[in-house]
Amino acid sequence: MSLKTLGRWSWSLVVGLGLAGCEAAPPPGMEPAAELGEAVSAVSIPPITSFAWPPFANVTDVTLGAGHRTVAVAPGKPFTVSTDFFVRADACIGCKQQLVFGVPGGGAGCAYDGFGPAQSHADVQLLAPPGPGIFPVHGNHTRAPDCAGALASANSGPPFGLIGVYADPWVWNWGTVNNVRLNGNSSHKINVFPGEFVEVTTDFSLNPAAGGCPACWSQLVFGVEQGSKTCVYGGPGIPVSETNKSFLLTAPTQPGLYPVWASPQWASNCQQAVSWANGGTPVAFLEVK
């Protein structure tokens, strides 16, 4: 399965193939370009919750959502960054002190816009990027006439946390996956211990004929980056739907944020589909502590 580099952060994001095709697997190096979905590799959680920009300002206890360092968000939907902060008085002429937060490809906002001194708490609402993946949340200090002029620096500061953007529902040309739950939780992200079993429950519908392969055997594979993967369904090319389909996946053994992905396949059997599917579209996330 070919992988394409998506970005050059300190973390790696990659695009993966979610559709194997009607024929047998092509020779190595001859795989077709990705047509469905995205896959992202695991991302280490940033180690800091506090940062200083001497002598101007500092932020402390930066969290996402309800006190977490990571959060799962639907594409383009809001989430909240919270922080305590201190800003000193500044004699800058024609400018004010600015504390900003932002997500690459998503939204940005100001936690503070003023002259200082100030010591307080701020909750900043940001928008997630429009497509699935794992993205850092940056914070930064700058001096600008107003908040709008400061937002350009929101994605260049240190990272304080991660958001996992999931596709639920995920719809492709011959199927859907929706209503994904992890251990019965519908938040699309749970915290787990290394190597822990996780129960995934989902609804799905497949119609291979809509994808141009009515005689194919269709499969649906779920997996966890650096964890386990399993074939959820394998059968002839006829329409099929299931609700509350449950199965177990094994969490990775190292700390970090990991995508739980789904990958539709056309293959001879489930074993073959599992061997071909090494990534897919993120539909939920595991944070391994």
C-alpha positions as CSV (number, residue, x, y, z in Angstrom):
1,M,0.0,0.0,0.0
2,S,1.6,3.2,-1.1
3,L,1.9,6.1,1.4
4,K,2.2,9.8,0.5
5,T,3.7,12.3,2.9
6,L,1.2,14.8,4.0
7,G,3.3,17.3,5.9
8,R,6.6,18.1,7.5
9,W,5.9,18.8,11.1
10,S,7.8,17.2,13.9
11,W,5.1,14.6,13.5
12,S,4.3,12.6,10.4
13,L,1.0,12.6,8.6
14,V,0.5,10.3,5.7
15,V,-2.2,9.6,3.1
16,G,-3.0,5.9,2.7
17,L,-4.9,3.7,0.3
18,G,-8.3,2.5,1.4
19,L,-9.4,0.6,-1.7
20,A,-7.5,-2.4,-3.1
21,G,-9.6,-2.9,-6.2
22,C,-11.4,-5.8,-7.9
23,E,-8.2,-7.5,-9.2
24,A,-5.5,-9.3,-7.3
25,A,-3.0,-7.1,-5.5
26,P,-0.6,-5.4,-7.9
27,P,3.2,-6.1,-7.7
28,P,5.1,-4.1,-5.1
29,G,5.8,-0.6,-6.3
30,M,2.9,-0.6,-8.7
31,E,0.0,0.2,-6.4
32,P,-2.5,2.7,-7.6
33,A,-2.8,6.2,-6.0
34,A,-5.0,6.6,-3.0
35,E,-8.6,7.1,-3.9
36,L,-10.5,6.8,-0.6
37,G,-10.0,8.4,2.8
38,E,-6.8,9.4,4.7
39,A,-4.6,7.6,7.2
40,V,-2.5,9.3,9.8
41,S,0.3,7.8,11.9
42,A,0.6,8.0,15.6
43,V,1.6,11.4,17.1
44,S,3.5,12.0,20.4
45,I,1.6,14.3,22.8
46,P,3.5,17.6,23.3
47,P,5.3,17.5,26.7
48,I,4.4,21.1,27.8
49,T,1.4,22.7,29.4
50,S,3.2,26.0,30.2
51,F,5.5,28.4,28.3
52,A,7.0,31.8,28.8
53,W,8.0,34.6,26.4
54,P,10.2,36.7,28.6
55,P,9.9,39.4,29.6
56,F,6.4,39.8,28.0
57,A,4.1,37.0,29.0
58,N,3.5,33.4,30.0
59,V,0.8,30.8,29.8
60,T,0.2,27.9,32.3
61,D,-2.0,24.8,32.5
62,V,-3.0,24.8,28.9
63,T,-5.7,22.2,28.2
64,L,-8.2,21.1,25.5
65,G,-11.8,20.5,26.3
66,A,-12.4,19.4,29.9
67,G,-8.9,19.4,31.2
68,H,-7.4,17.1,28.6
69,R,-4.3,17.3,26.4
70,T,-6.0,15.7,23.4
71,V,-9.6,15.8,22.1
72,A,-11.5,14.3,19.2
73,V,-13.5,16.8,17.0
74,A,-15.7,16.4,13.9
75,P,-14.4,18.3,10.8
76,G,-14.9,22.0,11.0
77,K,-16.5,21.8,14.5
78,P,-15.5,24.0,17.5
79,F,-13.4,22.9,20.5
80,T,-12.1,24.9,23.4
81,V,-8.5,25.7,24.5
82,S,-8.2,26.9,28.2
83,T,-5.3,28.6,29.9
84,D,-4.2,30.7,32.8
85,F,-1.9,33.6,31.7
86,F,0.2,36.6,32.8
87,V,1.0,39.6,30.6
88,R,3.3,42.4,31.8
89,A,2.8,46.1,31.0
90,D,4.4,47.2,27.7
91,A,5.3,50.6,26.4
92,C,4.9,49.5,22.8
93,I,3.6,52.5,20.8
94,G,0.6,51.6,18.5
95,C,0.4,48.0,19.5
96,K,-1.0,45.8,22.3
97,Q,0.0,42.5,23.9
98,Q,-1.5,39.5,22.2
99,L,-1.8,35.8,23.3
100,V,-3.1,33.6,20.4
101,F,-3.9,30.0,19.8
102,G,-4.4,28.2,16.6
103,V,-4.5,24.9,14.6
104,P,-2.8,24.5,11.2
105,G,-5.6,24.3,8.6
106,G,-8.2,25.2,11.2
107,G,-9.1,28.2,13.3
108,A,-7.3,30.8,15.4
109,G,-8.2,33.1,18.3
110,C,-6.9,35.5,20.9
111,A,-6.7,34.6,24.6
112,Y,-5.6,38.2,25.4
113,D,-5.7,41.5,23.6
114,G,-4.6,44.4,25.7
115,F,-1.9,46.6,27.2
116,G,-1.2,44.7,30.4
117,P,-0.4,44.1,33.1
118,A,-3.0,41.3,33.4
119,Q,-3.2,37.9,35.2
120,S,-6.3,35.9,34.4
121,H,-7.9,32.8,32.7
122,A,-9.1,32.5,29.1
123,D,-11.2,30.0,27.2
124,V,-10.7,30.3,23.5
125,Q,-13.0,28.5,21.0
126,L,-11.2,27.3,17.8
127,L,-12.5,25.4,14.8
128,A,-11.1,22.0,13.7
129,P,-9.6,21.6,10.2
130,P,-12.1,20.4,7.5
131,G,-10.6,17.0,7.0
132,P,-9.6,14.0,9.2
133,G,-6.1,13.8,10.8
134,I,-4.2,14.6,13.9
135,F,-3.2,18.3,14.3
136,P,-1.2,20.2,16.9
137,V,-2.7,23.1,18.8
138,H,-0.2,26.0,19.0
139,G,0.1,29.0,21.3
140,N,2.1,32.2,20.8
141,H,2.7,35.7,22.0
142,T,3.0,38.7,19.7
143,R,2.6,42.5,19.7
144,A,0.0,43.9,17.2
145,P,-2.5,46.7,17.0
146,D,-5.4,44.3,17.4
147,C,-6.4,40.7,17.6
148,A,-7.0,40.4,13.9
149,G,-3.4,41.5,13.2
150,A,-2.0,38.9,15.7
151,L,-3.7,35.8,14.3
152,A,-1.1,35.2,11.6
153,S,1.3,34.1,14.3
154,A,-1.1,31.6,15.9
155,N,0.4,28.5,14.2
156,S,4.1,29.3,14.7
157,G,4.3,29.0,18.5
158,P,5.0,25.9,20.7
159,P,2.4,23.0,20.5
160,F,0.4,22.4,23.7
161,G,-1.9,19.6,22.7
162,L,-3.4,17.6,19.8
163,I,-6.8,17.3,18.2
164,G,-7.9,14.2,16.3
165,V,-10.4,15.1,13.6
166,Y,-12.5,12.1,12.8
167,A,-14.8,11.1,9.9
168,D,-18.1,9.9,11.3
169,P,-20.1,9.4,9.2
170,W,-17.5,8.4,6.7
171,V,-19.1,8.0,3.2
172,W,-17.4,6.7,0.1
173,N,-18.8,5.7,-3.3
174,W,-20.0,2.3,-2.2
175,G,-20.5,2.4,1.5
176,T,-20.7,4.2,4.9
177,V,-19.4,3.8,8.4
178,N,-21.1,5.7,11.2
179,N,-22.0,5.8,14.9
180,V,-18.5,4.7,16.1
181,R,-18.1,4.1,19.8
182,L,-15.1,3.0,21.8
183,N,-15.9,0.9,24.9
184,G,-19.5,2.3,24.6
185,N,-18.3,5.9,24.6
186,S,-19.5,8.1,21.7
187,S,-16.9,10.9,22.2
188,H,-14.6,9.3,19.5
189,K,-11.6,9.3,21.9
190,I,-10.8,7.4,25.0
191,N,-7.7,7.0,27.2
192,V,-6.3,3.4,27.4
193,F,-3.4,1.6,28.9
194,P,-0.7,0.1,26.6
195,G,-1.8,-3.1,25.0
196,E,-5.4,-2.8,26.4
197,F,-8.3,-4.5,24.5
198,V,-10.8,-1.9,23.2
199,E,-14.3,-2.8,22.1
200,V,-15.3,-0.9,19.0
201,T,-19.0,-0.7,18.0
202,T,-20.2,0.7,14.7
203,D,-22.9,0.7,12.1
204,F,-22.0,0.2,8.4
205,S,-23.6,-0.2,5.0
206,L,-21.9,-1.6,1.9
207,N,-23.1,-1.8,-1.8
208,P,-20.2,-3.0,-4.0
209,A,-22.3,-2.6,-7.2
210,A,-22.3,1.2,-6.6
211,G,-18.6,1.1,-6.8
212,G,-18.6,-0.7,-10.1
213,C,-17.7,-4.2,-8.9
214,P,-21.0,-6.1,-8.4
215,A,-19.4,-9.5,-8.6
216,C,-16.6,-8.7,-6.1
217,W,-16.3,-9.9,-2.5
218,S,-16.4,-6.9,-0.3
219,Q,-14.6,-6.5,3.0
220,L,-14.5,-3.9,5.7
221,V,-11.3,-3.7,7.9
222,F,-10.8,-1.7,11.1
223,G,-7.5,-1.2,12.8
224,V,-5.4,0.9,15.1
225,E,-2.1,2.5,13.9
226,Q,0.7,0.4,15.6
227,G,-2.0,-1.8,17.2
228,S,-4.1,-4.6,15.8
229,K,-6.5,-4.8,12.8
230,T,-9.5,-7.0,12.0
231,C,-11.9,-7.8,9.2
232,V,-15.4,-6.6,10.3
233,Y,-17.2,-8.0,7.3
234,G,-16.5,-10.1,4.3
235,G,-19.0,-11.3,1.7
236,P,-20.3,-11.4,-1.9
237,G,-21.1,-8.2,-3.8
238,I,-24.6,-7.6,-2.5
239,P,-25.9,-4.7,-0.4
240,V,-25.5,-5.3,3.3
241,S,-26.1,-3.2,6.5
242,E,-25.3,-3.9,10.1
243,T,-26.0,-1.9,13.3
244,N,-24.1,-2.2,16.6
245,K,-21.4,-4.4,15.1
246,S,-18.9,-5.0,17.9
247,F,-15.3,-6.3,17.8
248,L,-12.1,-6.0,19.8
249,L,-8.9,-4.1,18.8
250,T,-5.6,-4.1,20.7
251,A,-4.1,-0.7,21.7
252,P,-0.5,0.2,20.9
253,T,2.1,-0.2,23.6
254,Q,3.7,3.2,23.5
255,P,2.3,6.5,24.7
256,G,0.7,8.8,22.1
257,L,-2.5,9.6,20.2
258,Y,-3.4,6.9,17.6
259,P,-6.1,6.8,14.9
260,V,-8.7,4.0,14.8
261,W,-9.2,3.7,11.1
262,A,-11.6,2.0,8.7
263,S,-10.7,0.7,5.3
264,P,-13.0,-0.8,2.6
265,Q,-11.5,-3.5,0.4
266,W,-12.2,-5.8,-2.5
267,A,-10.4,-9.0,-2.0
268,S,-10.8,-12.8,-2.2
269,N,-11.3,-13.2,1.6
270,C,-10.9,-11.5,4.9
271,Q,-7.4,-12.7,5.5
272,Q,-6.3,-11.1,2.2
273,A,-8.1,-7.9,3.0
274,V,-6.5,-7.6,6.4
275,S,-3.0,-8.1,4.8
276,W,-3.7,-5.4,2.3
277,A,-5.2,-2.8,4.7
278,N,-2.4,-1.0,6.5
279,G,-4.3,2.2,7.1
280,G,-7.5,4.0,6.3
281,T,-9.7,6.9,7.3
282,P,-9.6,7.9,11.0
283,V,-13.1,7.4,12.6
284,A,-11.9,7.6,16.3
285,F,-8.8,7.9,18.4
286,L,-7.0,6.2,21.3
287,E,-4.8,8.1,23.7
288,V,-2.3,5.6,25.2
289,K,-1.1,6.8,28.6
